[in-house]
């Protein structure tokens, strides 16, 4: 089994945090988004992973590439890097990894996290993972026949089709079939919204009678912008706390400080006259002094003083000393 992860976008909606770090490497509950995504998918598949192919922008740099290769190796898999240097759509991104498009594979876009527990229907030609939503008109949804098979993909339907939204994770029994259809999309210059789309390849597979079925996830968490990323951090902390995962480093130094779980507290964090939690992630080397922080995501080596923070997101090596509560400041920013 292979996992293909298109992740070349810079994540403009999550700026300033993505000005220095690609969005899939932003940590949620102490671990990069793409790391959690790949681990969660591997857990659902419950079978050996042979290769994890990451499609990135060349500007991400060698350090990022090394981190991604390490994610694959941790699963006992080969890690492969491909480049998509032009934003030409989801179908184009997948075809940038065409040398890896053979055999059974999962394609997963790296701006979403899931919680799922189901048996993968490997008899189907493809499984499209979906989540029941309250406002299907805001999503791409699947249309099912009487046998529960997917017969149509409908983008943001004006009239009700179903309440099962496509979350951006797909299984293909033989991903080479999708590759062939996407090659036809490229060759025939089939464009929607100015881009080459994975859906056009899928629709061609459906037109040839291939069997598509839904795979339902229990939780679907987005990381598209600051507010939803902070919310996803909160939800993920809750799940990990329920699972009994150890989230607080033994190297944390407390001086008249209180931690209200669930929280992730990284190595060498110092808390002085502080209350942290609930629902806070503090990365390695953070200092929180004379402050109260809740419902917030703070990356590494940030210094926070004289603050009351709620729904905040603070980047690496940032320094914040002030009265604002719901803030979003990027790496190396200073507000004092």
N, C-alpha and C positions, 0 to 999 in steps of 0.2 A: 504494500500500500504506500502511496505517495501523498504528501500534503503540499499543495501549491498555494503560495501566499502572495497575492499582488498587494504591494504596499508602497508604491512609488510616489504617491501624493504627499505633499508637504503638510497638509492639514491646516489650511488657512483659517478655518473657523475656530481653531484652538490656539491661534496666536494670542500672546507673544510666546507661549510655551514651545511652539513648534518652529520658532525662528532658529533655534540652536540644536533641537533634538527632533528627529522624525516622530510623528504622532504615535506610531506603533511601539516606540520605545519609551513613551511616557509611562512611569510606573503607576499602577493601581494596586493598592494594598501591598505595596512593597515589591511588586514584580512588574516588569514591562508588559504592556497590553499584549503584544504579539507572543511573548513567552507564555502567558496564561492561555491565550487562544490555542496555540499549538498543543500545549499539554492537555487542555480540556478536550480537544478533538481526538487526540490519541487515546484518552481515557474512554471516550464514547465508542470509538472504533474497536477497542479491545483486541487488537491484532498488531503484529510487528509493523513498524514504519520503516520503509527502506530508504526513503529520501524525503527531505523537506527542501523545496525550491522557493526561494524568496525573490520577488521581482521588485527591485528598488530603483531609485534614481542614482546615477553614478556619483552625484554630489554628496551623497550620504557619507562617503569616506570609508577607509579601510577599517577603522575601529568599529564602526557599525557592522560592517561585513563580518568581522571576527566574532562579534557578539551573536550574530544570527547563526553562524556556523556552529557556535557552541551550543545554541538551543537545540539544533538538530542532533548534535553528537550526544547530548544528554539523553536523548531518546534512543540512542544506538543507531541513528540514521546518518546517512550521508547528507551534508548540507551543500546546496548549490545556490550561487548568486547569479541572477540575470538583471539586465538593465532595461528600464523603460524611461527614456530621457525626454519623451514628448507625451503630453497628456492627451492621448488619442482614444481613451475609453477602456472599458473593462475587457472587451473582446481583444483589443490590441495588446493590453497588458498580459493576458494569458498567453497569447501567441509569442510574446517575447521569451517565454520559457518553453518553446516548442520542442526543444531537444529532450525535455523531460516529460512530454505529454504522451505517455504510453502506459497501458495497464490500468489497474484500478487506482483511483485517485480522488482526493477531496480537494476542492478549491474553496478557499476561505479568505474573505477580505478582512484585513487586519485593523478594523476600527470597531469591532464588536466583540463582546464576551458572552458566553452562554453557560447555562447549567442544564444538563440534559441526561436522561437515562432511558435509552431505548435500544432495541436490537436493530441494527442496520439491515435493511432488506436488500441483500446482495443479489437477489434474483432479478431485481429491476435493472433497467438500463441506467437509471439515474434516480437519485433521491435529492429533492430540494427541501432544505430545512426551513420550517416556517414557525411562526408564533401567532397565536390568536391575539388580536388587537381590538381596541375599542373604536378606533377611527380608521377603518380600512381605506377610506378615500384618500388618506395621506400617504399610502404605501403602494408598492407593487404587490399584488396578491395573486394567488393561484385559484383556478377554477377546476373543480373536481367533477368527475362523472359518478354514476351510481355505484361504481366499484371502488370509489375512493382514490382513483388514479387522477393525476394531473393532466388536464387536456388543454389548458390555456394559461398564459401569463398575461395579466392585465395591469397596466401601470396607472395608479391613482384613479380608480374607476369612479365615474360620476354616479352611476347606478350600482346598487349592491351586487357584487359577484360572490364574495366570500369574505370572512374576517380573518383569513390566514395569510399573514404578511410574509413575504420572502425576506430572509434576514441576511442573505449574502454568503451562505455556505452550501456547497453542492457536492454530492458524490456521483462519480461516473464509473460504471463497471469497467469500461475501457475508454479512458479520456482521449485516446487517439481518434475516436469517432467525433468528439467535440472539436478536436484540432482540425479535422478535415472540413467540418462545416464552417468553422471560423475562418479557415483559409479561403473558402468560397466567399464569405462575407467580405474579406479584404480584397480578394481578386475582383469582385463585382462592385466594390466601393459602396456597400450597403451601410448607410450612415443614419443614425438617429440622434438628434440633439448635438450634431456636429462631431459625433464620436462613433467608433465601432463598438457594438454592445454584445455582451455574452448572450443576452436574450435572443438575438437574431440567430445565433448558432443553435441554441436550444429549440427554438421554434422550428427550425429545419429538421432537427432530430424528431420532434413530435410529428411533423408532417409525414415522416417516413414510418410512422407507426411504432416508434420506440416507447417503452413503458417508463413513465415517470410517476413516482409516488412521493407523498410528503413525509418528512421526518419532523416530528413536533418536539420543540425544546420547551423546557419548563421555565427558563428565564432567558431573557434577551436583554443585554445591557449595552447601550451605545456609549461611544466616547467621542462624539462629534464636536462638541464645544465645551466650554469651561463648566457650565452648570450641570450638564448631563454627565460629564466626566467625574465631577465631585459626587453626584448622586450614585454613579456606578461604583465609585470607591466605597461609599457608604454601604451599598447593597453587598458588595463583595466581602467587606469586612464582616458583615453579619453572617454570611454563609460560612466563611472560614472559622469564625468564632463558634458557630454551631457544630462544625466538623471537629472542633477540639484542636485546631492547628495552633501551634505556639507562635504568637505574633509579636511578642515583646522581647527584645534582645536582653540578654543577661548583663550586657555592658552599659545599660542605661544608668545614668547618675541622677538621683533625685535629692533635692534639697527643698524641704517644705513644699512638695509637689504631689499632685494627685493625678492618677490615670484612671479615667472612667471607660471601661470597655464597651464595645469592641474598638481596639486601636491597633495599628501596626506602628511599632517604635523600632527604628533601625539601630545599628551599632553606634556606640559612642555618642548617643544623644544626651544632652544635659538639660534638665528641667529644674529651674530655680523659681520659687514662689509662683508656681504655675499650676493651672488645672487644664488637663488635656483630655478631650473626649467628651461625649462618645463620638465615634465615627471619624477618627482622625488618622491619617498616615503621615508619619514623620520619617523622612529618609535619613540615611547615615550622616552622622556628624552635625545634626541640627542642634541649635541652642534656643530654648524658649525661656524667657526671663520676664517675671512680673506680668504675666499674660494669662489669658484664658482662650483656649482654642477648641472649637467643636465643629463637626461636619466639614472638615477641610482636608485638603491634600497638599502636603508640603514635601518638596523633593529634597535633595541632599545638601548638607552644609549651609542651610539657611539659618539666619539669625533673626529672631523675633523678640522684640521688647515692647513693653507698655502697650500691649495690644489686646483687644477683645475681638476674636475672629470667629466668623460663622459663614459657611459657604465660601471659603477662600481657597485659592489655588496659588501656590508660591513656588517659583522655580529654583533651580540649583544655585547655590552661592548667593542667594538674594538676601538683602537686609531690609527689615521693615520695623520701623519704630513710629507708631502713630495710632490715631483714633478710629480709622476706618475699619469696617467689619467685613463686608463682602467684597474682597479684592481679588485681582488677578494680575500678578506681576511675574515677569519672566526671569530667565537666568541672569545672574550678576546685576540685577536691578537694585538700586538703593533708594529707600524712602525713609528719611530720618528727620 
